[in-house]
Each structure stands twice: as C-alpha cells, then as structure tokens.
Amino acid sequence: MKRTTYIIIALAICIATSCSTKSDYEIEKEEFVAEQTELAKERQDLAEEEAELRQEYEELRQEYLREKKEFQKEKSKHKTKNRDISN
C-alpha cells in the first residue's frame, strides 16, 4: 500500500512538473513570438530608412553631377576667353 501511494505521489509530481513546464514553454513561446514581431518591425523601419537614404543619396549625386558639368562649362569658357585675350 505504501509503495502504491509513493508511486501515485511520484506520478502526481511528474504530471505537475510536466504541466508547469508546458506553461513555461507557452510563456517562452509567446515572449519569443513578441520579440520576433518587434524585430520584424525594426527591420521594416530600417529598410524604409535605408530606402529614404538611398533616394537622398541619389538626389545629391545627381545634383553634384549637374554642378560638376556646369563647372566644367564655366572652366571651358574661361580657358577660351584667356586664349582669345592672349592672341
């Protein structure tokens, strides 16, 4: 009788431990999912920021190229004027 009681108590402890482990697992799973969701949002925010920065870079690059072209034209004009004055 005592042996059966101990086995039943041992089984009850195992079942209780197993149940608490499941709920711990569920809690960890929910935390993990929440963390992954937060990380996905951060990645999305970073991707949007990267797209904005790439667009801003491209606009600045185009502006630089236009100004460089204008500068080269002005430089050419001054060289031409200097040659005309020398002759």
OpenMM code with the backbone's topology and positions (N, CA, C; nanometers):
from openmm import Vec3, app, unit

residues = "MET LYS ARG THR THR TYR ILE ILE ILE ALA LEU ALA ILE CYS ILE ALA THR SER CYS SER THR LYS SER ASP TYR GLU ILE GLU LYS GLU GLU PHE VAL ALA GLU GLN THR GLU LEU ALA LYS GLU ARG GLN ASP LEU ALA GLU GLU GLU ALA GLU LEU ARG GLN GLU TYR GLU GLU LEU ARG GLN GLU TYR LEU ARG GLU LYS LYS GLU PHE GLN LYS GLU LYS SER LYS HIS LYS THR LYS ASN ARG ASP ILE SER ASN".split()
positions = [
    Vec3(0.0824, -0.1197, 0.0000),
    Vec3(0.0000, 0.0000, 0.0000),
    Vec3(0.0862, 0.1252, 0.0000),
    Vec3(0.1895, 0.1281, 0.0867),
    Vec3(0.2775, 0.2446, 0.0906),
    Vec3(0.3466, 0.2646, -0.0439),
    Vec3(0.3887, 0.1542, -0.1028),
    Vec3(0.4588, 0.1635, -0.2307),
    Vec3(0.3676, 0.2240, -0.3376),
    Vec3(0.2459, 0.1822, -0.3448),
    Vec3(0.1490, 0.2350, -0.4400),
    Vec3(0.1260, 0.3835, -0.4146),
    Vec3(0.1182, 0.4221, -0.2894),
    Vec3(0.0989, 0.5628, -0.2545),
    Vec3(0.2175, 0.6449, -0.3031),
    Vec3(0.3383, 0.5939, -0.2812),
    Vec3(0.4576, 0.6668, -0.3263),
    Vec3(0.4614, 0.6793, -0.4791),
    Vec3(0.4213, 0.5740, -0.5471),
    Vec3(0.4188, 0.5780, -0.6940),
    Vec3(0.3168, 0.6812, -0.7417),
    Vec3(0.1998, 0.6809, -0.6775),
    Vec3(0.0968, 0.7782, -0.7154),
    Vec3(0.1458, 0.9200, -0.6884),
    Vec3(0.2107, 0.9420, -0.5741),
    Vec3(0.2653, 1.0754, -0.5420),
    Vec3(0.3723, 1.1132, -0.6443),
    Vec3(0.4595, 1.0191, -0.6790),
    Vec3(0.5652, 1.0449, -0.7772),
    Vec3(0.5042, 1.0800, -0.9133),
    Vec3(0.4019, 1.0068, -0.9533),
    Vec3(0.3349, 1.0364, -1.0801),
    Vec3(0.2680, 1.1734, -1.0757),
    Vec3(0.2061, 1.2054, -0.9632),
    Vec3(0.1411, 1.3357, -0.9488),
    Vec3(0.2441, 1.4478, -0.9603),
    Vec3(0.3605, 1.4287, -0.8986),
    Vec3(0.4682, 1.5283, -0.9069),
    Vec3(0.5162, 1.5402, -1.0516),
    Vec3(0.5327, 1.4282, -1.1189),
    Vec3(0.5765, 1.4315, -1.2600),
    Vec3(0.4752, 1.5049, -1.3469),
    Vec3(0.3487, 1.4754, -1.3255),
    Vec3(0.2443, 1.5406, -1.4047),
    Vec3(0.2418, 1.6902, -1.3749),
    Vec3(0.2530, 1.7270, -1.2475),
    Vec3(0.2526, 1.8687, -1.2093),
    Vec3(0.3726, 1.9396, -1.2701),
    Vec3(0.4878, 1.8768, -1.2648),
    Vec3(0.6091, 1.9353, -1.3229),
    Vec3(0.5927, 1.9488, -1.4741),
    Vec3(0.5370, 1.8467, -1.5358),
    Vec3(0.5163, 1.8488, -1.6794),
    Vec3(0.4214, 1.9613, -1.7190),
    Vec3(0.3157, 1.9784, -1.6429),
    Vec3(0.2192, 2.0838, -1.6732),
    Vec3(0.2819, 2.2215, -1.6582),
    Vec3(0.3605, 2.2400, -1.5522),
    Vec3(0.4226, 2.3705, -1.5341),
    Vec3(0.5267, 2.3956, -1.6431),
    Vec3(0.5929, 2.2899, -1.6888),
    Vec3(0.6888, 2.3050, -1.7967),
    Vec3(0.6171, 2.3481, -1.9243),
    Vec3(0.5016, 2.2918, -1.9489),
    Vec3(0.4263, 2.3319, -2.0672),
    Vec3(0.3889, 2.4792, -2.0582),
    Vec3(0.3427, 2.5222, -1.9436),
    Vec3(0.3044, 2.6623, -1.9349),
    Vec3(0.4281, 2.7522, -1.9443),
    Vec3(0.5411, 2.7074, -1.8887),
    Vec3(0.6658, 2.7824, -1.9056),
    Vec3(0.7019, 2.7888, -2.0536),
    Vec3(0.6827, 2.6759, -2.1211),
    Vec3(0.7105, 2.6703, -2.2643),
    Vec3(0.6199, 2.7681, -2.3394),
    Vec3(0.4930, 2.7664, -2.3050),
    Vec3(0.3988, 2.8568, -2.3705),
    Vec3(0.4369, 3.0026, -2.3452),
    Vec3(0.4767, 3.0338, -2.2226),
    Vec3(0.5190, 3.1707, -2.1897),
    Vec3(0.6412, 3.2084, -2.2720),
    Vec3(0.7391, 3.1187, -2.2771),
    Vec3(0.8602, 3.1460, -2.3555),
    Vec3(0.8269, 3.1609, -2.5034),
    Vec3(0.7344, 3.0775, -2.5509),
    Vec3(0.6938, 3.0846, -2.6917),
    Vec3(0.6296, 3.2197, -2.7214),
    Vec3(0.5409, 3.2650, -2.6337),
    Vec3(0.4766, 3.3947, -2.6539),
    Vec3(0.5782, 3.5077, -2.6505),
    Vec3(0.6743, 3.5004, -2.5564),
    Vec3(0.7790, 3.6033, -2.5497),
    Vec3(0.8624, 3.6022, -2.6773),
    Vec3(0.8934, 3.4821, -2.7251),
    Vec3(0.9729, 3.4688, -2.8466),
    Vec3(0.8992, 3.5288, -2.9661),
    Vec3(0.7719, 3.4968, -2.9777),
    Vec3(0.6914, 3.5491, -3.0891),
    Vec3(0.6841, 3.7016, -3.0810),
    Vec3(0.6643, 3.7544, -2.9595),
    Vec3(0.6587, 3.9003, -2.9425),
    Vec3(0.7917, 3.9635, -2.9815),
    Vec3(0.9009, 3.9002, -2.9409),
    Vec3(1.0340, 3.9517, -2.9743),
    Vec3(1.0576, 3.9485, -3.1250),
    Vec3(1.0180, 3.8387, -3.1896),
    Vec3(1.0349, 3.8273, -3.3345),
    Vec3(0.9505, 3.9309, -3.4084),
    Vec3(0.8304, 3.9560, -3.3567),
    Vec3(0.7439, 4.0576, -3.4173),
    Vec3(0.8083, 4.1954, -3.4063),
    Vec3(0.8642, 4.2225, -3.2890),
    Vec3(0.9311, 4.3514, -3.2676),
    Vec3(1.0527, 4.3652, -3.3592),
    Vec3(1.1282, 4.2572, -3.3718),
    Vec3(1.2454, 4.2605, -3.4603),
    Vec3(1.2041, 4.2791, -3.6066),
    Vec3(1.0954, 4.2169, -3.6461),
    Vec3(1.0466, 4.2332, -3.7838),
    Vec3(1.0075, 4.3784, -3.8088),
    Vec3(0.9439, 4.4416, -3.7113),
    Vec3(0.9057, 4.5823, -3.7251),
    Vec3(1.0307, 4.6701, -3.7345),
    Vec3(1.1302, 4.6398, -3.6520),
    Vec3(1.2552, 4.7165, -3.6578),
    Vec3(1.3220, 4.6995, -3.7942),
    Vec3(1.3229, 4.5765, -3.8466),
    Vec3(1.3816, 4.5536, -3.9798),
    Vec3(1.3062, 4.6328, -4.0858),
    Vec3(1.1735, 4.6364, -4.0747),
    Vec3(1.0926, 4.7122, -4.1700),
    Vec3(1.1250, 4.8612, -4.1608),
    Vec3(1.1354, 4.9125, -4.0380),
    Vec3(1.1689, 5.0534, -4.0183),
    Vec3(1.3062, 5.0847, -4.0770),
    Vec3(1.4013, 4.9950, -4.0534),
    Vec3(1.5361, 5.0155, -4.1067),
    Vec3(1.5371, 5.0091, -4.2598),
    Vec3(1.4580, 4.9207, -4.3166),
    Vec3(1.4501, 4.9108, -4.4632),
    Vec3(1.3917, 5.0386, -4.5221),
    Vec3(1.2898, 5.0933, -4.4565),
    Vec3(1.2316, 5.2187, -4.5037),
    Vec3(1.3325, 5.3331, -4.4924),
    Vec3(1.4043, 5.3378, -4.3811),
    Vec3(1.5056, 5.4420, -4.3631),
    Vec3(1.6160, 5.4280, -4.4670),
    Vec3(1.6557, 5.3032, -4.4944),
    Vec3(1.7584, 5.2795, -4.5957),
    Vec3(1.7106, 5.3284, -4.7327),
    Vec3(1.5856, 5.3012, -4.7657),
    Vec3(1.5311, 5.3456, -4.8951),
    Vec3(1.5322, 5.4978, -4.9043),
    Vec3(1.4944, 5.5644, -4.7958),
    Vec3(1.4960, 5.7106, -4.7948),
    Vec3(1.6387, 5.7636, -4.8121),
    Vec3(1.7331, 5.7022, -4.7416),
    Vec3(1.8727, 5.7463, -4.7521),
    Vec3(1.9288, 5.7219, -4.8915),
    Vec3(1.8919, 5.6100, -4.9526),
    Vec3(1.9385, 5.5824, -5.0892),
    Vec3(1.8829, 5.6865, -5.1871),
    Vec3(1.7558, 5.7216, -5.1680),
    Vec3(1.6940, 5.8225, -5.2552),
    Vec3(1.7627, 5.9572, -5.2353),
    Vec3(1.7870, 5.9939, -5.1092),
    Vec3(1.8543, 6.1212, -5.0808),
    Vec3(1.9954, 6.1213, -5.1396),
    Vec3(2.0650, 6.0083, -5.1274),
    Vec3(2.1990, 5.9966, -5.1855),
    Vec3(2.1940, 6.0165, -5.3364),
    Vec3(2.0976, 5.9518, -5.4016),
    Vec3(2.0877, 5.9619, -5.5475),
    Vec3(2.0583, 6.1051, -5.5906),
    Vec3(1.9710, 6.1733, -5.5169),
    Vec3(1.9398, 6.3132, -5.5484),
    Vec3(2.0640, 6.4000, -5.5323),
    Vec3(2.1388, 6.3803, -5.4248),
    Vec3(2.2612, 6.4578, -5.4032),
    Vec3(2.3658, 6.4261, -5.5099),
    Vec3(2.3729, 6.3005, -5.5499),
    Vec3(2.4679, 6.2605, -5.6546),
    Vec3(2.4344, 6.3289, -5.7865),
    Vec3(2.3051, 6.3313, -5.8205),
    Vec3(2.2621, 6.3967, -5.9438),
    Vec3(2.2914, 6.5467, -5.9390),
    Vec3(2.2653, 6.6065, -5.8236),
    Vec3(2.2939, 6.7493, -5.8071),
    Vec3(2.4440, 6.7756, -5.8222),
    Vec3(2.5247, 6.6902, -5.7641),
    Vec3(2.6705, 6.7038, -5.7769),
    Vec3(2.7135, 6.6939, -5.9230),
    Vec3(2.6582, 6.5972, -5.9947),
    Vec3(2.6959, 6.5802, -6.1355),
    Vec3(2.6549, 6.7005, -6.2193),
    Vec3(2.5362, 6.7571, -6.1915),
    Vec3(2.4935, 6.8778, -6.2639),
    Vec3(2.5893, 6.9932, -6.2355),
    Vec3(2.6214, 7.0132, -6.1094),
    Vec3(2.7123, 7.1230, -6.0731),
    Vec3(2.8511, 7.1013, -6.1309),
    Vec3(2.8965, 6.9784, -6.1335),
    Vec3(3.0276, 6.9475, -6.1917),
    Vec3(3.0274, 6.9801, -6.3415),
    Vec3(2.9176, 6.9448, -6.4088),
    Vec3(2.9054, 6.9729, -6.5520),
    Vec3(2.9060, 7.1236, -6.5761),
    Vec3(2.8295, 7.1980, -6.4942),
    Vec3(2.8281, 7.3444, -6.5068),
    Vec3(2.9672, 7.4024, -6.4837),
    Vec3(3.0344, 7.3515, -6.3829),
    Vec3(3.1686, 7.3997, -6.3523),
    Vec3(3.2634, 7.3754, -6.4704),
    Vec3(3.2525, 7.2567, -6.5309),
    Vec3(3.3383, 7.2258, -6.6461),
    Vec3(3.3094, 7.3213, -6.7620),
    Vec3(3.1807, 7.3555, -6.7835),
    Vec3(3.1446, 7.4504, -6.8889),
    Vec3(3.2050, 7.5871, -6.8601),
    Vec3(3.1900, 7.6334, -6.7370),
    Vec3(3.2460, 7.7635, -6.6987),
    Vec3(3.3981, 7.7634, -6.7137),
    Vec3(3.4580, 7.6556, -6.6748),
    Vec3(3.6034, 7.6436, -6.6861),
    Vec3(3.6454, 7.6524, -6.8336),
    Vec3(3.5697, 7.5855, -6.9196),
    Vec3(3.5975, 7.5894, -7.0638),
    Vec3(3.5839, 7.7303, -7.1185),
    Vec3(3.4789, 7.7997, -7.0753),
    Vec3(3.4567, 7.9371, -7.1201),
    Vec3(3.5740, 8.0259, -7.0813),
    Vec3(3.6220, 8.0116, -6.9602),
    Vec3(3.7333, 8.0948, -6.9145),
    Vec3(3.8614, 8.0615, -6.9900),
    Vec3(3.8829, 7.9364, -7.0206),
    Vec3(4.0007, 7.8995, -7.0986),
    Vec3(3.9931, 7.9619, -7.2377),
    Vec3(3.8727, 7.9570, -7.2971),
    Vec3(3.8530, 8.0152, -7.4297),
    Vec3(3.8767, 8.1655, -7.4252),
    Vec3(3.8242, 8.2333, -7.3265),
    Vec3(3.8442, 8.3764, -7.3121),
    Vec3(3.9925, 8.4084, -7.2952),
    Vec3(4.0601, 8.3315, -7.2133),
    Vec3(4.2037, 8.3553, -7.1902),
    Vec3(4.2845, 8.3346, -7.3183),
    Vec3(4.2462, 8.2378, -7.3996),
    Vec3(4.3169, 8.2166, -7.5260),
    Vec3(4.2916, 8.3332, -7.6209),
    Vec3(4.1672, 8.3804, -7.6236),
    Vec3(4.1337, 8.4941, -7.7109),
    Vec3(4.2089, 8.6184, -7.6693),
    Vec3(4.2240, 8.6416, -7.5423),
    Vec3(4.2955, 8.7584, -7.4941),
    Vec3(4.4434, 8.7461, -7.5255),
    Vec3(4.4985, 8.6266, -7.5172),
    Vec3(4.6407, 8.6053, -7.5453),
    Vec3(4.6725, 8.6278, -7.6920),
    Vec3(4.5813, 8.5966, -7.7786),
    Vec3(4.6057, 8.6083, -7.9222),
    Vec3(4.5816, 8.7492, -7.9611),
] * unit.nanometer
topology = app.Topology()
chain = topology.addChain("A")
for resn in residues:
    res = topology.addResidue(resn, chain)
    for name in ("N", "CA", "C"):
        topology.addAtom(name, app.Element.getBySymbol(name[0]), res)
